[in-house]
Amino acid sequence: CAHSKSLLKLKAKLKMLTCRSNGMGYERRKVALRQVIRGWVSYFKYADVKTSLTTIDQRLRRRIRMCVWKSWKNPKTRVKNMWYQAILANKLWQQQQGNWTNAEGIMHHAASNDKLRVAGYPCLMDYYVRLHVR
């Protein structure tokens, strides 16, 4: 099992990379996340950290959704992008809430886990399952 300090460092690094206001574009953020995740999972591939990585992965995906929501900025852009994602109009009332709340609610439907994978965002558990040595 990985030490709690190592997990805290990983969380802090992921939080820094998914900060809403760091000015990173989508591609640069994807590359940086991929490097950090691949390196960390490769180092700890012998450890049994599945439960810890599952919770960190959920939080990472929510932070990515929050970044996407924040990048849409304008309410018209948000409505248009939700329309493209076929989100029902009665759910769009949630866009009045904060970025973190929307990342869990309406953005979870617009940017599901599969859509984030297709878009190229890395997933901790995918790398871990592929590299984990039993």
N, C-alpha and C positions, 0 to 999 in steps of 0.2 A: 504494500500500500504506500502511496506517496505521502510525504510529510505535509502537514497542514500549511506550513510556510510556502511550500512549492505551489500548492493549490491557490493560496492567496496571491502569490506573485503572478500566476497565470490569469486569475480573475482581474487583477489590476492592469495587466498588460492588455487584455481584451477590452477592458473598459476604456483604456486610453485610445485604443484603435477605433472603437465605435462611439467615440464622443461626437455629439451632434455638431459641435462648432469647431472641429479641428481642421476644416478646409480640405479634407481628403475627398477626392472623387471616388466614384464607385469602383473603378478598376484598380486604383492604387490601394484602396481599402481591402479589396479582395486579395490582392497579391500579399499585402502585409499580414492579413489574417491567415492566409494559407501558409506562409513561412513560419509564423509563430506556432500554429497548430501542428503542422507537420513536425517541426523540431521538438516540441514538447512531447507529443505522443511517441515519437521515435525514441526519445530518451527514457520514457516511462513505459515502454511496451511490455516489460516484464511484470509491472506492478498491477495489482487488481484495483483499478480505480473506476470501474464501470459506473457505480452509483454516483460518484462525485462528478464524473464527466457528463452524465445525463443531466444533472441539474445545471451545471455550467453551460451546457449546450443549449438548454431551454432559454436560459437568460441571454446567451449570445444571440440567438435568433430573434428574441424580443428586442434587443438593442439594435440589431440590423433593421428590423421593421421600423423602429423608432427613427433611425437615420433616414430611411426612405420617406417616411411620413414628413419629417422635418424638411427634406429637400424639395418636397412639393410646394411648400410655403403658402401659395395663394389658394384661397378656398375654391376658386374656379378650377384650378389645376387638380385639386384633390377630388372634386366632384367628377371631373372628366376622367381621371385615372380610375376612380371607383366604377364609373360607368363602363370603361373598357374591361374591367375585371368582373363585370356583371353582378355587382353588389346591388341589392335591392334598395330602392329609394328610401324605404322606411328605416334602414339602418344608417343612413347618412347623417342622421341627427347627432351621432356620436362624434362627428368631426369637431364639435364645439368643445370637446374635452381636451385634456392635455396630451402631449406627445407620448408619454409613457403609457397612459391609459388607452390611447388609440392603438398602440403597438400590440396590446393584448386583445383588444376587442375587434374592431373593424379591420385592422390591418392583418390580423391572423387569417381572415378569410381571403383578403386580397393577395397576400403574399404567404401562401402556405409553405410548409417545409419543402414540399416537392418543387414548388416554383422557385424557392430560394436556391435549391440545388441546381436546377436548370439554369438559373441566372449566373451560377458560378461561385456562389458563396460556400466556403468550406464548412463541414460539419465535424465536430470533434469525434462523435461516435462512429462515423464512417471510417475515419482513419484508425481509430482504436480497434475496431472490429477487424479491419484488414491486417493490422500489424501485431495485434496482441498474441503473445506466445503463451500457451497454456502449459 
